[in-house]
Amino acid sequence: MRLFAAVLPPEGAVRELAREVAELKKLSGAKKLRWTNPPGWHFTLAFYGEVDDDVVPDLSARLERAAGRTGPFELALRGGGQFGHGRALWVGACGDIRTLRLLAERAEAAAMKAGVSMGEHRRYKAHLTVARSRDAVDVRPYVDSLRDFASRTWTVEGLVLVRSNLPRSGVPGEQPRYEAVARWALGGAG
């Protein structure tokens, strides 16, 4: 199954971002982007790709330990940016980014110890993707519009293992479906 570890923003922050994205969709050229859906919004900590079913229990146990060793922390949605010359438009985060990054490192280490091939390591960049494009798109007006955006602050209290079900219908604009496989409370044992 196709898996990743994530932090999910709470409903209140999602609603605030949804209102902001509705305004972005009114900007010129917005139809060139494929906008992601609020129910799927998340901060990916570590993307695992296809994971054999027999590896999932070990990965889950290691993620549970990683969550238990990480204390709850404050986070908010803030600002925006892009990857790949407009191929991904994202909203960033502010707050305890150091702990978010630590949790991402622990989620990656859990996978490697469970035998999941992680490919090339990249420094973690906190982002929540709100739109994508197959082609390079000038998203500077969207990034500029997001500059002053900030959601309410919330306490991150959990780590989620998510299954990504890719679109299969061939219908243009169909989104992946995400389902939580497991959830663990953050513990703070250090």
Secondary structure, DSSP 8 states (H G I E B T S, - for coil): -EEEEEE---HHHHHHHHHHHHHHTTSTTGGGSEE--GGG--EEEEEEEE--GGGHHHHHHHHHHHHHTS--EEEEEEEEEEETTTTEEEEEEEE-HHHHHHHHHHHHHHHHHHT----S-------EEEEE-SS----HHHHHHHTT-B---EEE-EEEEEEEE---S--TT---EEEEEEEEE-----
